[in-house]
């Protein structure tokens, strides 16, 4: 990203205050990062997925435009909100495709592609969304952490900043949240297949 975190934070705060010029300066600074996050997310899904990174970012931008009254604290908070909205864009798209096909809307996603020494695991995007909602009821911070890391592509340090916790806490809780999700998704898959 071309601007420093401080520049981005200043633009976000100006945008929050209603400065349209700040919004116009902000978009080019965040566009490529958001596009990379969308591309990373879409690579986790099935090959014939109809969304493209640019389309995801454009839909995300429309949803972010409705967030102009948010009192942005910093870059990490912005990308945390973007991660949450990106999740909604992808889940909404999966639901729409499922309704159109009347075939359940299966969207394949990989939960732990960055984890060395393990084979990637696939899960249905809608099942993941449901599991994250359940985790959110049990442990909102861990659910938010998964959303930031998985949908937003934030690093451990960025996630720690967004959640105001230490990177060590994020690392530890990320492992626990991911393990919980794997168990929950496996249980759901077994119930679906009758296994």
Buried (B, 14 or more C-beta within 10 A) or exposed (E): BEBEEEBBBBBBBBBBEEBEEBBEBBBEBBBEBBBBBBBBBBEBBEEEBEBEBEBBBBBBBEBBEEBBEBEBBBBBBBBBBBBBBBBBBBBEBBBEBBEEEEEEBBBEBBBBEEEEEEEEBBBBBBBBBBBBEBBBEEBEBBBBBBBBBBBBBBEBEBBBBBBEBEBEBBEEBBEEBBEBBBEBBEEBBEEEEEE
